[in-house]
């Protein structure tokens, strides 16, 4: 793992002021499930992860068999 750790350490650099200004924090948002929404469509709105469905289920304490209904409140990660 040492070569990987060294490569990671040498890749750090100071961000430019433009990069810093362009950053937007991600937030946990509570949204209301609408007609036609599914766990998959809601998870697709998530940002900041490649494993959107897994994170959606995790932050909403849902099992693989869970479903959503119109009017339910769920959390998503977005800008």
N, C-alpha and C positions, 0 to 999 in steps of 0.2 A: 503493500500500500504506500510505501514511502515515495515512489515516483509520482503517484497520483496526488499525494499530499503536497509535494513540492510544486507540481504543475498548478495546483489550486492556489497555493500561496503566492506564486509569481504572477497570477492573473489579476490580482487585486490592484486597483488604481484609484486615484481620486476622481470623483465625478466632476464633470464640468458644471458651471453654473447653469447652463442651458438644460443639462440632464436633470439637475436637481429641481429646477423650476417645472420641468415637464412631469415630474412624479405626481401621481394621484394615489392617495391611500385607498386601499380596499376596505369596505365596510360590510358589516353584517346587516342585512336589510330584512325586514319582515314584509312578506307579500301575501296577498290573498289569492288563493287558488281560484282560477276562473274555469268556466265550462270549457272542456277540451284539453285542459292542462293535465299532464301526467307527470310522474316523478321524472321521467326522462326529459320532457320538455322544460320542466323547471330547472333541472340540473344543468341543462344546456346553457342556461343564462348565467351560470356561475363563472367567476373569473379567478385567476391566480392558481389554477391547478390543472393538471392533465387528467386527474382522476375525479372528474366533476360528480359523477353519480355516487361514487364512494363517499366523497366529502359531503354531498347533499344528505345522504342517508345518515351519516355520522352526526352532523350538526342538528338534524331533526329527529334523532333517536328513532330511526326507522329500520325495520328489518327488510330483508330481501323480498318478503311477501307483502310489505305494506303498500297501501294505496292512498291517494288523496281524493278529496271531494271538493266541489265548488264551495267556497266559503271558508275552507280550512285556512289557517295561517301557517306559513312555513318560513324558514330562514334561508336566505341565499347570500352568497358573497359576491359583491359587485362594487363598482365605483360609487 
